[in-house]
Amino acid sequence: MNIISKFKSLSRAARIRYAILFAGILLFLPPLSLLPQFSGEAKFCGTWCMRMFMKLPPASYIFFVTFMGVALTALVLAVTFFFGRLWCGRLCPIGGTSEIASKLVPEKVKINYTGISAPAVRYGYFLIFLLAPLLGIGTLCCNFCNFSLVPNILTAPFSAGSVAFFFTSTGFLSTSLFVVLGIWSKGGRGYCNFMCPVGAIDSLVNAIGAKLGFRRIKIEKANCTGCGACSEVCPAWAIVKDKEDVRISQFSCISCGKCKDECPGGAIK
C-alpha cells in the first residue's frame, strides 16, 4: 500500500490531524518557513528558539533575543493547560516530521522503546539540560537539538553549509539520535518522549491541567474491554495496559487522538 492509499484509508479525524502536521511543517520549517520569515529568519534558532530561555542561570537578555520563541512557548503551555497537548500532537513541526517520516519505515524493523520509562528519561535529560550551563557545557544540548537538526536536514539540498554540518561529529551523532529515537522508533516519537525540553515542560503542564479537571483524552472504564488496541497505536506510549486496567498517562499523552480512532468500543473520549 503506497503513502496516498494509506492516507485515504485513515479516518477523517486522522486525515485532518496529518494535514495540520503538514501545515505546521510549512509554517515553521524550511524551505518555506512562513512564520519565521516575518522576523527575517528561516529556522527555529535565534529569535524563534523555544529552548534557550529555559537554561539556567537565567539571563534577562535571552528573553529579548528569543522573544518569538518565548511567546510561542507561552502560548503552547497555555493551550496545553486548558485543552491538552495540541501543539505536540497536532502542530509541532519537529515531532510531526519525525512521526511522518517514520511511516516510511516498516513496522517490523522499528525499535520498540515501550519497556523504558519515558518520564524518567525525559525529566532526567531535562535536568541535565538545565544544569549543563552551570558545568560549562551548555552548548551540548544545543548541539543535539532537533529544533536545529531538522531544519538543517530540510535545507541540505539548497545549502552547502547544511550539508557540511552532517560531516561533523556533532552532525553525525545528532542525526543518528534523530533516526534511532525518532524515525526508527515505534510511533516515531522517541525523541519527543526522551529528549525534548519543550515536551518535558509541556507534559508537566498537561498533567497539572488534568489534575484540575480540564479537557483531556480519557478512557471510560465502563465501556473498555481491555483489548489493548489503543496502546498499540499510541505514538507516545502513553497508554498502559496491565491485567486489571487500561489507563492513559497524562505525563506522556500528546492528545493526538489516535487511540480514540482505534478503540472498537468507543471507550475513549
N, C-alpha and C positions, 0 to 999 in steps of 0.2 A: 504493500500500500504506500503510495507516494505521499508527500507532505500535504498537497492540496486535498487529496482524498481523506487523509487523517483529520484535517481541519474541518472538512464538511461533515465528518462523522461525529464531531463534538456537539454537545448540547448548545442551545442558543446562549445560555449564560457563559459557557466556557469560551465560545467564539468571541463574545463581547470582551471577556477578560483578556484574551490574547490580542485582540485588536487594540485594547488600551495599552498593553505592554509594548506593542509595536509603536504606538503613538508616543509613549514615554521615551523610547529609543530615539525617535525622530526629533523630539523636543529638546532632549538633553545631550545627545551624543553626536559626534561627527558621523558623516560629513555635513549634516545639516545644522545640528546644534542650535535649533531655532531660538531657545530662550537664552543660553549663554551669549549668543551673538549680540544681544541687546547691550551687553557690557563690554563688547569688543573681544570676547574670548570664544574658544571653541571646545574647551574641556572643563572638567569639574575642578581642576586645580585653580589656585588664585582666588578670585572673588567668589567663585561658586563652591569652594571647598566646604564640604559638610562635616569635616572631621577635625580640622586644625584647631579650631577654637576650644575643642574638648580637652586638649592637652594641658597637663599641669607642668610647672606652675602657671597660673593664669596671667596673661598679659593683655591689658586693655586694648592695645593696638590691633591684636588679632581679630577682635570683633569688627573693626573697621576694614581691615584688609579682606576678610572673608564675609562681608556683610550679607551678600546674597545667599551664601551657604548657611549662615546663621538664621536668616529669615526663613529659608526653605525648611531647615530642620525644625524650627519652632512651629511652623505650620503643620509639618508632618506629625509631630508629637501631639499637637492639639487635636488633630483629626483622629489619631490613634486613641487618645484618651476617651473620646466620646463614641467613636464608631468602629474601633478595631484597626488593624494594621493594613489599611487600604493602600498606603504607599508601598510597603514591602511586597504585598501580594498582588497588586494590580497596576502599579505605575513605575516602580523603581527600574531604571534602565539597566542597571548593573545586574541585579538579580534576574531581570527579565531576559537579558542577553544570555546569561548562564543557563536558565531554565529552557529557553527556546533552543539554544544550541544543543542541549542535552537530548533533545528529541531526535537528533541525527545519530545518536549512539544506540545500538541495540541493547535492549533491557538486560539480556543475558550476560553481557560483559560489564555492566555497570557495577560500581563498588557500593556495597550496602553498609552505611555507617550507623544504622539504626541501633546497633548494640552499644554505641558510645553515648554517654550523657552529654547531649549538645549544650545544655545550660552550663554545666561545669566547665567545659572547654571555652565556651563563649565568654563567660564572665572572668575566667582566668586570663584569657587573652586581653580582655578589656582592661583588666588591672595592669597588665604589662604595658598596654598602650598608654595608660595614664601616667605610669611611673617611669617609663623609658626616658623622658626628657630629664628627669632628676638624676639619672645614671649616665647622662651624656650620650645616649644612643637614640635620641628622639627621632632621627631620620629613618631608623629601622622600620617603623610602622608605615612611614610614607613610601618606602621602597617597595613594600609588599601590599600596596593599596590597590584594590581593584577599581576604585574610582579613577585611578590614574592609568592602570593597566589596560582596561577595556577600551578607553578612547585611543590609546596607542595602537591597539590591535586594529581598530577600525580606520585609523589614519595611515597605517603602514603602506597601503597601495599608493598613497599620494605624497608620503613624506619619507625622505631618506633618514631623517633623524629618528623617526619612529622605528624604522627597520633596524637601525644601528642599536637601539635600546635592547632588542631581543638577543643581541650577540654579547651583551654584558652578563656578568654573573647574576646581577640583580634581576635583569630582564628574564634570564632563563629560569631562575628559581620562582619568581612571581608568576610567570606563565605556567610553569609546572603545577604550582599550587592551584591556579585557576582551573586547569584541566582536571587535575586529580580530585580536588574538593568540589569543583563546580560541574563542569560539563560531563565528567565521567562518574559523577555520584548519582545514586538513586534519587530521583526528583529534581536533580540539577541545582539544588540549593545548599550544598555543603558549605561553601564559603560564607553564605549568608548566616548559616547556623553557627559556624565556629569562629569566624574571624572578622565580622563586620561590626565596628564600634557603633555605627548609627543603629544597626539592628539590635545591638545589646541594650542601648538606652530605650529604643522603641519597644522592645519586648517587656522591659520593666514597666513602662508606662501602660502597656496593654494589660499586664497582669493587675496593676493597680486599678485601672478603669473597670476591669472585670469584677474585682472585689467590691467595687462601689455600685455594681449593678448596671453598668452601661452596656450598650448593644454589643454582643459577641456571638460567634458561631458556637452553638451548644448542642448537646445530644439529649433528646427527650428519652430518658431511660425506659419509660413505659412502652415506647414503640421500637426500642432497639432489640434486635435478635442476636446481637453479638457475633455476626458473621465475619466481621473484620475487613469488609470490602473498603471501608473508609480509610483504614490505616495503610492499606496497600497503595493508595493513590496520593496520600498526603506528601507533598514535596518537602515539607519541613519536619517530617517525622514527629508531628505534634500529637498524634493520636496513639494512646497506649491501650493495648488490649491484653488483659490477663484472664484468668479463669472465671473471675466473678464480675468483671466490669470492663466497660469501654469508656474512656474519658479523653477529653481534649486538654492539653497543657497550654494555658494562655501565655506561658513563657516562651513557647515556640511557635504557636499558631500564627500564620501570616494572613489570615482572613481571605484566602484565595477562593474558598467555596467549592473546591474540587470534591471534598468529602460529601457535601450536600448533593452534588450531582450524581455521585456514585451510590449513595445509600438506597438500597432497594425498598426499604420500608418507610422512607420519608421521615426518619427519626432525627435528622439533623436540620436545625432551623437557623 
